[in-house]
């Protein structure tokens, strides 16, 4: 049993490499912060494109649905490898795009940003869609009767109501996104898991990886409890609304 604890919970190893693992974890958080802003925006655009009305816009809706289905079906790791292993060799693109070094961040960071944004934009589009479809159809009809266009009604009436219905599932996606930032380690982005693996190779001890996992727990566990609270609160609102309606 002592051997088990020495392998996974060696506090000497954790203490000696704490600053390195923490620095890597901060890179995970930076990657998460950039992607979550981009993915929320891209997901909303996709959700709105999927809701476009009329037969003329059917091809756009079809392409949007296909994009969402495909990106949700392919493992994120494959998307990361396709982007990092392909874009640098597309010589028709400027070097600044093929090997980005923007804002002092290395190209693996930006390849990870692109891959995670493309995939999580698709996931978040489905969350937005669920919120939009949960809004009473009469809201759109009332807005259109007031002279608003479809776009104006979505912007000013439907989407603001939809956003209030999806905090719990959206937060769930964000938790998954934070954990999936570790996948960028496969393209040599020096985040917490890659640093932990390097320490494992050097010290033949897994404690640094346990330390990285603990840093994720500090954020993901409270976030998971917040999701539970939001779900219970929403269920309470639905139950009260049903009671009032029956009464």
C-alpha positions in Angstrom: 0.0 0.0 0.0 2.9 2.3 0.8 4.2 1.8 -2.7 0.9 2.9 -4.2 0.9 6.1 -2.2 4.5 6.8 -3.1 3.7 6.4 -6.7 0.6 8.6 -6.8 0.8 10.8 -3.7 4.4 11.7 -3.1 4.2 15.1 -1.6 7.9 15.7 -2.1 7.4 15.4 -5.8 4.3 17.5 -5.8 6.1 20.2 -3.8 9.2 20.2 -6.0 7.2 20.6 -9.2 4.2 22.6 -7.9 5.1 25.8 -9.7 5.7 24.0 -13.0 2.4 22.2 -12.9 0.6 25.4 -11.8 2.1 27.3 -14.7 0.9 24.6 -17.0 -2.6 24.8 -15.5 -2.7 28.5 -16.0 -2.1 27.8 -19.7 -5.1 25.5 -19.6 -7.2 28.3 -18.1 -5.9 30.8 -20.7 -6.8 28.4 -23.5 -10.3 27.8 -21.9 -10.9 31.6 -21.5 -10.2 32.3 -25.2 -12.1 29.3 -26.5 -15.2 29.8 -24.4 -15.7 33.3 -25.7 -15.2 32.2 -29.3 -17.3 29.1 -29.0 -20.2 30.9 -27.3 -20.2 33.4 -30.2 -19.8 30.8 -32.9 -22.4 28.5 -31.3 -25.0 31.4 -31.3 -24.3 32.1 -34.9 -24.8 28.5 -35.8 -28.0 28.3 -33.8 -29.4 31.4 -35.5 -28.4 30.0 -38.9 -30.2 26.8 -38.1 -33.4 28.8 -37.3 -33.4 30.8 -40.6 -36.9 30.7 -42.1 -38.1 30.0 -45.6 -37.4 27.6 -48.4 -34.7 29.8 -50.0 -32.6 29.5 -46.9 -33.0 25.7 -46.7 -29.4 25.0 -48.1 -27.9 27.2 -45.3 -29.9 25.4 -42.7 -28.9 22.0 -44.2 -25.2 22.9 -44.2 -25.4 24.2 -40.7 -27.1 21.0 -39.5 -24.5 18.9 -41.3 -21.7 20.9 -39.7 -23.1 20.5 -36.2 -23.7 16.8 -36.7 -20.2 16.1 -38.1 -18.3 18.2 -35.6 -20.1 16.6 -32.7 -19.5 13.1 -34.1 -15.8 13.3 -34.7 -13.4 12.9 -31.7 -11.9 16.3 -30.7 -8.4 14.7 -30.8 -8.8 14.0 -34.5 -9.8 17.6 -35.2 -6.8 18.8 -33.2 -4.4 16.6 -35.2 -6.0 17.4 -38.5 -5.6 21.2 -37.9 -2.1 21.1 -36.4 -0.9 18.6 -39.0 -2.4 20.3 -42.0 -2.6 24.1 -41.7 1.2 24.6 -41.4 1.7 22.9 -44.8 -1.0 24.9 -46.7 1.5 27.1 -48.6 -1.2 29.3 -50.2 -1.8 30.7 -46.7 0.4 33.5 -45.3 3.0 32.3 -42.8 1.3 34.3 -40.1 -1.7 32.1 -40.4 0.0 28.8 -41.1 2.3 29.2 -38.0 0.5 31.7 -35.8 2.4 33.4 -33.0 -0.2 36.0 -32.1 -0.1 37.8 -28.7 3.0 35.9 -27.8 1.3 32.5 -27.8 2.9 29.6 -29.7 1.2 27.9 -32.7 0.0 24.8 -30.7 -2.1 27.2 -28.6 -3.8 28.7 -31.6 -4.3 25.3 -33.3 -5.9 24.2 -30.0 -8.1 27.3 -30.0 -9.3 26.7 -33.5 -10.0 23.0 -33.0 -11.9 23.5 -29.7 -13.8 26.4 -31.0 -15.0 24.5 -34.1 -16.1 21.5 -32.0 -17.6 23.3 -29.0 -19.3 25.8 -31.2 -21.3 22.9 -32.5 -22.1 21.6 -29.0 -23.1 25.1 -27.8 -25.2 25.6 -30.9 -27.4 22.7 -29.8 -27.7 24.2 -26.3 -28.8 27.5 -27.8 -31.2 25.7 -30.1 -32.8 24.0 -27.1 -33.2 27.3 -25.4 -34.7 28.9 -28.5 -37.2 26.1 -29.0 -38.2 26.4 -25.4 -39.4 29.9 -25.9 -43.2 30.1 -26.5 -43.9 30.3 -30.3 -46.3 33.1 -29.5 -43.3 35.3 -28.6 -42.1 35.3 -32.1 -45.6 35.7 -33.5 -46.2 38.7 -31.3 -42.9 40.3 -32.3 -43.6 39.8 -36.0 -47.1 41.3 -35.5 -45.4 44.4 -34.2 -43.5 44.8 -37.5 -40.2 43.2 -36.5 -38.3 41.2 -39.0 -37.3 37.6 -38.2 -33.8 38.7 -37.3 -35.0 41.6 -35.1 -37.5 39.3 -33.3 -34.7 36.7 -32.7 -32.3 39.4 -31.4 -34.6 41.4 -29.2 -37.2 38.9 -28.1 -36.4 35.2 -28.6 -32.7 35.0 -27.9 -32.7 37.0 -24.6 -35.4 34.7 -23.3 -33.6 31.6 -24.6 -30.4 32.5 -22.8 -32.2 32.5 -19.5 -33.3 28.9 -20.0 -29.8 27.4 -20.7 -27.3 28.3 -18.0 -27.1 24.8 -16.5 -26.5 22.9 -19.8 -24.2 25.7 -21.0 -22.1 25.5 -17.8 -21.9 21.7 -18.3 -20.4 22.3 -21.7 -17.9 24.7 -20.2 -16.8 22.2 -17.6 -16.2 19.7 -20.4 -14.3 22.3 -22.4 -12.0 23.0 -19.5 -11.2 19.3 -19.2 -10.7 19.0 -22.9 -8.0 21.7 -23.0 -5.7 18.9 -21.9 -6.0 17.3 -25.3 -3.9 20.0 -26.8 -0.9 18.3 -25.0 -0.7 15.9 -27.9 0.6 18.8 -30.1 3.2 19.8 -27.6 1.3 22.7 -25.9 3.0 22.9 -22.5 -0.1 22.7 -20.3 -0.5 20.9 -17.0 -0.9 17.3 -18.3 2.1 17.5 -20.7 4.2 18.9 -17.9 3.0 16.1 -15.6 3.9 13.5 -18.2 7.4 15.0 -18.6 7.9 14.8 -14.8 6.6 11.2 -14.8 9.1 10.3 -17.5 11.9 12.0 -15.4 11.0 10.8 -11.9 9.1 7.6 -12.7 6.4 8.9 -10.4 2.8 9.9 -11.2 2.3 12.4 -8.4 2.6 15.4 -10.7 -0.3 14.2 -12.8 -2.4 13.7 -9.7 -1.5 17.3 -8.8 -2.7 18.5 -12.2 -5.9 16.6 -11.7 -6.4 18.2 -8.3 -6.1 21.6 -9.8 -8.9 20.8 -12.2 -11.0 19.5 -9.3 -10.7 22.8 -7.5 -12.7 24.4 -10.4 -14.8 21.6 -11.8 -16.3 20.3 -8.6 -17.8 23.7 -7.5 -19.0 24.2 -11.1 -20.7 20.9 -11.0 -22.5 21.7 -7.8 -23.6 25.0 -9.4 -25.0 23.1 -12.3 -27.0 20.9 -9.8 -28.3 24.1 -8.1 -29.4 25.7 -11.4 -31.2 22.5 -12.4 -33.0 22.3 -9.1 -33.9 26.0 -9.3 -35.3 25.6 -12.9 -37.3 22.5 -11.9 -38.7 24.5 -9.0 -39.8 27.3 -11.3 -41.4 24.7 -13.7 -43.3 23.1 -10.8 -44.5 26.4 -9.4 -45.6 27.4 -12.9 -47.5 24.2 -13.4 -49.2 24.6 -9.9 -50.3 28.1 -10.8 -51.6 27.0 -14.1 -53.6 24.1 -12.6 -54.9 26.4 -9.8 
